[in-house]
Amino acid sequence: MREICGQQRTIKLVSELYLTPPVAVLIFFAVVVCGHNFRMVWKQQAPGWRKRAWLFGLPAGIGLLLLGFLPLKL
């Protein structure tokens, strides 16, 4: 019985995960800015460019995953 309650709690938490339009717009804006900076760092390849590319690429990738897999609640 204990395992069933845990599964129901997990299902409830997953069903409560969603994006509101303002939050989705902010994430989209952050993805665009980080993606643009990633591309500029990659093209210029100044000393230390790999660390800066990770610094911009990781948030852009996470943001895209959030936008792609979390539902939008209108």
C-alpha contacts under 8 A as a table, 3 or more apart, distances in Angstrom:
res1	aa1	res2	aa2	distance
1	M	4	I	5.26
1	M	5	C	6.56
2	R	5	C	5.35
2	R	6	G	6.50
3	E	6	G	5.09
3	E	7	Q	6.32
4	I	7	Q	5.11
4	I	8	Q	6.25
5	C	8	Q	5.09
5	C	9	R	6.15
6	G	9	R	5.08
6	G	10	T	6.19
7	Q	10	T	5.05
7	Q	11	I	6.15
8	Q	11	I	5.06
8	Q	12	K	6.11
9	R	12	K	5.04
9	R	13	L	6.22
10	T	13	L	5.12
10	T	14	V	6.18
11	I	14	V	5.15
11	I	15	S	6.13
12	K	15	S	5.14
12	K	16	E	6.35
13	L	16	E	5.18
13	L	17	L	6.70
14	V	17	L	5.37
15	S	18	Y	7.74
17	L	70	L	6.90
17	L	71	P	7.67
18	Y	70	L	5.46
18	Y	71	P	5.05
18	Y	72	L	5.72
18	Y	73	K	6.16
19	L	23	V	6.20
19	L	24	A	5.93
19	L	70	L	6.46
19	L	71	P	6.12
19	L	72	L	4.77
19	L	73	K	5.94
20	T	23	V	5.40
20	T	24	A	6.12
20	T	72	L	5.84
20	T	73	K	5.37
20	T	74	L	6.67
21	P	24	A	5.01
21	P	25	V	6.14
21	P	72	L	6.83
21	P	73	K	7.27
21	P	74	L	6.95
22	P	25	V	5.11
22	P	26	L	6.31
23	V	26	L	5.09
23	V	27	I	6.19
24	A	27	I	5.09
24	A	28	F	6.01
24	A	67	L	6.89
24	A	72	L	7.77
25	V	28	F	4.98
25	V	29	F	6.09
26	L	29	F	5.09
26	L	30	A	6.19
27	I	30	A	5.06
27	I	31	V	6.10
27	I	63	G	6.00
27	I	67	L	7.59
28	F	31	V	5.04
28	F	32	V	6.22
28	F	63	G	7.18
28	F	64	L	7.80
28	F	67	L	7.59
29	F	32	V	5.15
29	F	33	V	6.22
30	A	33	V	5.18
30	A	34	C	5.94
30	A	60	A	7.16
30	A	63	G	7.61
31	V	34	C	5.20
31	V	35	G	5.76
31	V	59	P	7.04
31	V	60	A	4.50
31	V	61	G	7.62
31	V	63	G	5.84
31	V	64	L	6.84
32	V	35	G	5.12
32	V	36	H	6.04
32	V	60	A	7.45
33	V	36	H	5.18
33	V	37	N	6.20
34	C	37	N	5.10
34	C	38	F	5.98
34	C	56	F	4.93
34	C	57	G	6.59
34	C	59	P	6.93
34	C	60	A	5.51
35	G	38	F	4.98
35	G	39	R	6.22
35	G	56	F	6.68
35	G	57	G	6.45
35	G	60	A	5.76
36	H	39	R	5.18
36	H	40	M	6.29
37	N	40	M	5.06
37	N	41	V	6.10
37	N	56	F	6.43
38	F	41	V	5.24
38	F	42	W	6.05
38	F	52	R	7.56
38	F	53	A	5.20
38	F	54	W	7.89
38	F	56	F	5.21
38	F	57	G	5.74
39	R	42	W	5.04
39	R	43	K	6.10
40	M	43	K	5.19
40	M	44	Q	6.17
41	V	44	Q	5.33
41	V	45	Q	5.86
41	V	46	A	7.38
41	V	49	W	6.01
41	V	52	R	6.96
41	V	53	A	6.12
42	W	45	Q	5.37
42	W	49	W	6.84
42	W	50	R	7.81
42	W	53	A	6.53
45	Q	48	G	7.79
45	Q	49	W	5.25
45	Q	50	R	7.87
46	A	49	W	5.40
48	G	51	K	5.87
48	G	52	R	6.81
49	W	52	R	5.17
49	W	53	A	5.95
50	R	53	A	4.93
50	R	54	W	6.27
51	K	54	W	5.19
51	K	55	L	6.14
52	R	55	L	4.76
52	R	56	F	6.26
53	A	56	F	5.29
53	A	57	G	5.66
54	W	57	G	4.91
54	W	58	L	5.64
55	L	58	L	6.08
55	L	59	P	7.27
56	F	59	P	5.99
56	F	60	A	6.45
57	G	60	A	5.10
57	G	61	G	6.06
58	L	61	G	5.16
58	L	62	I	6.15
59	P	62	I	5.08
59	P	63	G	5.91
60	A	63	G	5.12
60	A	64	L	6.19
61	G	64	L	5.12
61	G	65	L	6.26
62	I	65	L	5.08
62	I	66	L	6.21
63	G	66	L	5.05
63	G	67	L	6.16
64	L	67	L	5.08
64	L	68	G	5.94
65	L	68	G	5.01
65	L	69	F	5.97
66	L	69	F	5.48
66	L	70	L	5.58
67	L	70	L	5.92
67	L	71	P	7.87
